[in-house]
Amino acid sequence: MSDKAYTAVRSGSLKFKGQKKIKKKKKKISSDASSESGDKVETRHNAFWLVTSTDHLVGNVLVETQSGGYLTAIDDGTVTTALPRPADHSPENMPEPQDIMTIVKVSDTRVAFKTAYGRYISSVPDSGDVVAQTEAMGVREMWQPIMQSDGIIQFRSPDKKFLCASVPGQLAHAHSDSPSAQGVLFRIHSSGDIAVTKPKKRGDYDIDGGSLKNMETNFVKKFQSYQNLCFKEGSKVKVSAEDRKRLKSAKTSGKLHEELLDRRSKLKADRYCK
């Protein structure tokens, strides 16, 4: 058979006699977000809607301060507040790329902020300065969201200090432990799908509660492969046999997450380790 005969044959999926043709519907993207109940939700900049539940703290967001300006990251690792801008849909009022943060949901009680430069926002111990300089997420990069009414939210650092940023041009910080301090109230505007709520992941661990043993066990459950495990003392999870004194000191110094990762990487049964 010649090459022309081959090219004349129409390619496609296998079709049976009597099979009805299924039409594919194109999904239209509306400029107005819709809630789970079908009600239209007001948006700003043609994409971002107000978050009123911690379940939706994920994906690309705008962090609005009390002054109306957005929390923004600078390429030198500092975090400040941008000048307020109208929340309409005109192109000249669209947020800058550095104004858009990515929220990573670590657990039901902890989130992390990733800037446009690929660095995580963290609080510096003792000084309380807020910077975005680390490319790896540890305990210092985890914040506790405290949702209030009407979409008002606060974020508390591992040192129990509140994230504060309000005055445009001034550096963000986490100095105050008072929930009524100036500049500690925020609103989060998300560009994610409002109708989709991701289910809880099994194995989320609480860095503040429970014993170190249970904490490490839950952490291993989150990542460990259950194939070809050696069961010890009736346990279905293989954890590190090393002393947990290092975990205790790592928790005190704010490096618990890194220490747990290091201990997990030494388990040969985990196919996801280094």
N, C-alpha and C positions, 0 to 999 in steps of 0.2 A: 504493500500500500504506500502511495506517495505521501510526501509531507503535506501536500495540500489537502489530502483526504483526512489526515489527522486534525488539521486546524479547522476543518469544516464541522467536526463533531462538537456539539455543545456540551461543555463541562458543567457539572453541578452534582447535587446530592442524588442518591438513589430514589426513584419514585415508583410507587406501586399503582396498579390499575385501580381506579375508583377512589384514590386518595385525594381529599380536598386540599386545595391550596390555602395555606395559612398566611394571611396578610400581617405583616409586621407594622405595629403602630409606632410612630415616632413620638418620643417623649418630649413634650414642650416644656421649656424652662421659663417659669414666670418670674417677673421682677418682684412680685410680692410673695413673701414666704407664707406658708400655710401651717397652722398648728395641727395637732393630731385630731382635733374636733372638726377641722375643715375651715375654721375661721381665719380670715386674712390677718396677718401680723404686719404692723408698720415697720418699715425698714429704713435704714439710713445708708447713703452712698449706694443705693440700688442693690445692696447685698447683705448688709449686716442687721440682725434683729436682736432685740434685748433678751438676754438670758435671765430667767427668773427661777431656775432650778440648777442645783449642782450637777444633776445628771447630764446637762448639756454643756458642761465645762470641758470641751474638747475641740481640737481643730483650730483653725485660724480665727483670731478674735481681735477686737479693738478694746483696749482698756481705757475707759473714759474716767478722768479724774473729776474732782469737785469743781475745778475751774472750767471744765468743758473741753480741755485739751486732752490729747491721748498720750498715754505712757509710751515713750519712744526710746529706742536704743541708739547709741552712738558707736561709731566704729572703733573708738578708743576703749570700749568696755564700760563706759558710764551709762547710767539710765536717768533720763530726765523727763520733763513734761513738755509736749509741743504746744504751740499756740492754738487756741480754739479755732475751729473752722465750721462753717455751716454744714448741717447734716443732710443737705439736699443731694440730688442725683447729678448735678452738673459736673463735667469733667475737671474743671479747675478747682473744685472743692474735694476731690477724691483724696483719701489718706495716702501719705507717702509709704513706700515699702517698709521703712524702718518703724512705722507706727503699727504694723500688723505683727502680732505675736502668735505663736503656736502654743496652745495649752496641751500638755501631756498629762493625762490622768493616771497617776501612779496607783491610787487606791480610792476608796470611797471618801477618805478624809485628807488626801494629799494630792496636790497638782504641782506641775512645774511649768515655767514659762521659757520658751525657746524663742530667741530673737531672730530677725532676718539674717543675721550674721552667723547663725548656727551655734550660738552660745546660750547657756542657761543663766537665768537671773538668780542670784544668790545673795544672802546676807553675810557680811564679814563678821566673824566672832568679835566680841568685845566692842568694836567701834560701831557696829550696826549699819555700816555703809552698804548700800545696795549696788551691786555691779553685775555685769554680764561678761564674764571672762573665761568661764570653764566650758569645754566642749563635751564633758562627760557629766552625767547627772548623778549627784550624790545626795546625802541628807541635807546639806546646806542649800541645795537647790529646790527643796520641797517646801511648799507653802500650804497652810491649812485654810481652805475657804470657809468663810462664815457668812451664809446667805441670810439676808434680812428681807423685809417686805419691799415690794415694788422694784425688785431687781437690784437693790442696794446690796453690795457685798464687800467684805473685808478679807484681808489675807494676813495670816500670822506666820512668822518665821519660826524655825526650830528653837529659837531663844525666847519664844512667846512674845515677840515684839511685832507690832503691826506695821505693814507696809504703808509708807506715807509718801505721797507725791501729789502736788496740786499746783504749785506756782510754776508757770512756764519758765523754762530756762534753769530752774534750780534742780539740783541732784536729788534723786529719790533716796530714801533712807528707811531704816527700821529701828528707830530709837525709842519709841514710846510703847508702853504696855497698856495704855489707856484706849479703850474702844471709842471714846468720845473726843480724841485728839483731832486737831485740824488736819485735813488731808488724808484721812485713813479710809474714806468711803469711796467706792468705785462702782461703775456699771460696766458690765461685760456685754459686748455686741459681737455675736457670732455669725459667720458666713456659712456654717454647716447646715445640714438638713434638719429642720426643726421637728419633722415627723419621725425621725429615726432616733431611738434611744438604745444605745448599745447595752447588751446584757452584761451583768457583772461577771468578771473573770474569776474562775476558781483559783485560789492561791494568793489573792491579794493579802498583803501582810501589813500589820499596824506597827509602825516603828516606835510608838509610844507605849503600847500596852502589851501585856503578856510576858512570859519568861523568854530568855534568849534562846532556849531550846525550842520552844514552840515557834518562835519567830523564824529561826533558821529552817525548821521543818516546813513551815508554810512557804518560805521563800524558795526552797528547793522544789516543792510541789509545783510552783509556778513555771519552772523551766525544765525540770528533769524528765528524761525519757524513761518510761516504765518498762522497756524491753530489756531482758537479760539482767535484771537486778538481783543482787544477792540479799535475800531477806534475813535480817538479824533481829532476834528477840521478838519475832512476830510483827516487826515494822515493815510496811510496804514502801517506805521511802529511805533511801540510802543517804545519810548525811555525813559530814566530815567527822572523823574521829579525833581531830585535834582539840586541844584544850580551848574552852570558851572564854578564857581570860582576855584574849586578844579582842574578842567581840565586845566585851564589857568596856575595855579601854577605847575601842573604836567608836562605840556609841557615845562615850563621853566627849571624844574629840571631834565628833560630827562626821566620821568616816565609816559609819556602819555599813552603808550600802556597798562601798568599795570593798570592805573586808568580806562581806557575804559573797560578793562576786568572785573574790580571790579564792575563798574556800571552796566554792562550787566548781571552779575551773580545775581543781585538783582531783575531782571525782572522775575516774576513768570510765565509769558506766554511763556518764552523761554525754550523749553524742553531740550536744550543742556547745560543749566546752571547747576551749582552745586546743 
